Amino acid sequence: MQLKLTKPLAFFDLETTGVNVASDRIIEICIIKVMPDGTKEKLEQRVNPEIPIPAASSMVHGIYDHDVANMPTFKKIGKTIANFIGNSDLAGYNSNKFDIPILVEEFLRAEIDFDIENRKTIDVQNIFHLMEQRTLKAAYKFYCNKEIINAHSAEADVSATYEVLMAQLEKYKDAEFEDKNGVKSKPVQNDVKMLHDFTNINRNVDLAGRIIYNDKGIEVFNFGKHAGKAVSEVLKNEPSYYAWMINGDFPLYTKKVLTALKLRDFNK
């Protein structure tokens, strides 16, 4: 099948220093531009972000500071990238939420006029999520081949949830899963600890995910200007940040966890 295009469609993906659109930087960009006649053109370039790459990010994409130290900055290659994209529409995976916003931020920093308003954007992840819905009703139909009667009543939903888990245990008992580091396992087993470890994807310290454990088991902030930084270091170097959070619009449990971490470090 060939895409029906009236103008080029540029599929692109970014590797970045982190996930904060406002403050993180691109360290690698790859664009495959599909032309209306079906031919393709590719641009791939690593970028010096001019800021350190956090270790947690490097663990994900395998790109470290020394890999991009001699690469051009985005400001130097921004016009080349903009010219390559040209008048193309844009496509990616989770691109509407992340890749497009951070690309536009980089263009703005480089003072390059990149028109986003007159482009069509296709987010392949959204097609996946919309067509393969992740609701309890959809899961019950998929795993149990039944319809929920009285959906959204607490009793019907909790009963369906129990049945879905039982069906998942049966379906995936021999299924192999490979994590982002290439480690393979069979995690969906009739074992509460294994299910707990598998389903707690974000390794939250507080329930809201404002503080998480990094790959070394250290509590780090997961938002704002200190995203990826150790809580202990931030509170040590910027004591006012604690007061800002305690007096801010954060969940009470987040404040409780933050206070406990502050007291723990104070008593060391």
N, C-alpha and C positions, 0 to 999 in steps of 0.2 A: 504493500500500500504506500502511496506517495501522498504527503501532505498537500492539501489544496491551499496554496498561498497566492496572494496578490502582491505581497512584499516579503522580504526576508524575515525569518523568525530566528532569533538568536537565543539558543539554549546556553545558559551559563551557570557556573557554580563558583563559589568563593571559599577559600580557607582564610581564616581571620585570627586575630590575636585573642578574640573572645566573642561574646554574644551581645554586648552592649552596643546598640546601633549608634549611639551618640559619641562614644569614646573609643571604641575598638577600631582596628585598622585591617585592611586587606593585606594578606601576605602571599596569596596566590589566586590567580583568576584564570579560568579556562572558558572559552566561548566557542561553541560550534554553531556557525551561522548556516542555516538551511535556506537555500535559494528557491524561488518559485519553480525553477526547472528541475529541482531535486538534487542539484549539486551542493556540496558542502565546503565551507572554508573554516579553518580553525586558528584560533589565537590562544596561546598558553604562555603565561608570564608569572614569574615570582616577583614579589615586590618587597622592598625594604620599608617596614611600617614606621620606622623612626621612633618606635617605642619597644620595650622588651616584650617578648612573647612569654606569657605565663606558662609555667611547667605543665599545668593541668591541660592547657590548650595543645601544647606540643605532644602530649601523650595521646591526644585524639587524632591529630593529622600528621604527626611525625615530622613537622617542620620546626627547626630550632633557630635561635638567633644567628648562629654562624652560617646557616643555610641561606640567609637572605641579607647578610651584612654587606655584600658587594652588589646586590641587586639595585636597580633604579627605584627611586621613590615614585609614589603614585602621581605626584605633581609633574614628574618628568615624562611619564608615559601615558598620562590621562588623555591627552589629545589623540594619541595613537589608538587607544581603546575606544574612545568616542567615535573616531573616524571609522574604525573597523565595524562597530555596531551600526553606524550610519542611521538610516531611518527604520531599522528593524523593529518589529515587535519583540517582546521578551518572554522567555519561558524558563522555568526552573522548578526545583523541588523545595517547597517551603519558601519560595522566592518572594511572594507578596509580603510575607511577614518579616523576612530577614535579608535575603540577598539584594533585592532591589533597593530597600531603604538604605542599606549600608553602602551600596555602590553610589547612590545619589549623594550621600553624605561626602564620600570621597571626591566626587566631581565638584561639589560646592566648596570644599576646602581648597581644591586646586584652582578654583575660580574658572571652571569650565562650564559653559552653558549647555546642559544636557536636558533636553525636553522629555519629560516623562508623561506629561498630560495627554499627549496625542499618540501614545503608543498603546496597543493592546498588550495585556499581560496574562500569561497562562501559568497557573500554579498547579503542577501535576499532583502534588500532595493533596490539594483540596479536592481534586477529582476522586482520588482514592478514598478520602474520608467521607465525601458525600455519597459516593456510589456504594461503598462498603461501610455502612454506618456502624458506629461503635456504641450504639445504645444497648440497654439491657434487652429491649424487645428484639433487636436484630440478633443479639448473641443467643437469646433463647431459641429463636427460629433456626439459627445456624447450627447450634450444638445439640439441641433437643428436638428440633423439627416440630415445635409446638408453638401456638400462639398464647400469649399471656391473657388470661381472663381477668377483667378488672384491673388492667394495667394502671400503674401509679397509685394503687392502694398499697399501703405498707406491707400488708400480709402477702399479697400476690407478688410484689416485687422481691421480697426477701425469700420467698419460696422458690421463685424463678432463679434467683442468684445462687441458691444452694444447688439446684439442679444443674445449672450451667457449670459450676465448679466440678461437680461429680462427673459430668460429661467431658470436661477438659482433662481431668485426671486420666480418664480412660483413653481419650483420643491422643494425648501427647505423652503417654507414659514411656514410649520408646523413641520419641522425637528428639532429635539433636538440635541444640541451639548454639550458635557461635556469637560470642560477644565482640565488642569493638576492637579488642586486643587479639582476636583470633583464637581465644580459648573456647574449646567445645565442651559441652556438658549436656546432661538430660535433666533440666531443672524442674520440670512439671511432674513432681512425684507426690505420693501420698504422705507428705512430710511437712508439717507446719513451718518449721524453720527454713526449709528449702524454698517453700512458696513465699515466705516473708522476704527472704533475701532476693528472690527473683523479681517480685512485684514492687519492691521499694526502690524504684529506678533512680531517683534523685538523691538518695541518701541524705534526707533532710535531718537537720538537728532540731529545728522547730517545725511545727506542723505546716506553716505557710511557705516553707522553703526559702525564707529570707536568709537563713544561715544553713549551710550544707557542709558535709565532709568532703574534702578533696581526695585525690587519689592516695594521699599519704595518711588519711585519717585525721587531718587537721581541720578544725572548724574555720570556715571562711565565709565572708559575706557573698551573697548571690545576687546582688543588685547594686545599682548606683555607682558612684565614683570609686568605691573600694571593692567592687566585684572581683572575686578571686583572691583577695588579700586575707591573711589570717586575722581573725577577730582580735586575738591577743595583741598583735602588733598594732592594729588600728587603734584600739583602746589605749594602748601605751603611748603612742605617738600623737594621738588626737583625742584627748579625754572628752572634749566637748561633743564628740560624735555620739558617745553614750547618752549624754543628756538630750541631744537632739532626737534620738530614737525613743527614749523613754517618754518624752513629751510629745512625740509625733503620733501620727495616725497609723500605728502598727498594732497587730493583734496582741492581746494581753499575754498570750503564751509565748510569743516571740520576745516580749519584754522580760518575761520570767526567765527564759533561757539565756538571754543576753546578760541579765543580772547575775545568774548563776556562774556564767563563764567569767565575768568580771571578778566576782568574789573568789572563784577558784584560782585565778591567776594572781590576785592580790595576796592570797594566803600561801602562795608557793614560797 
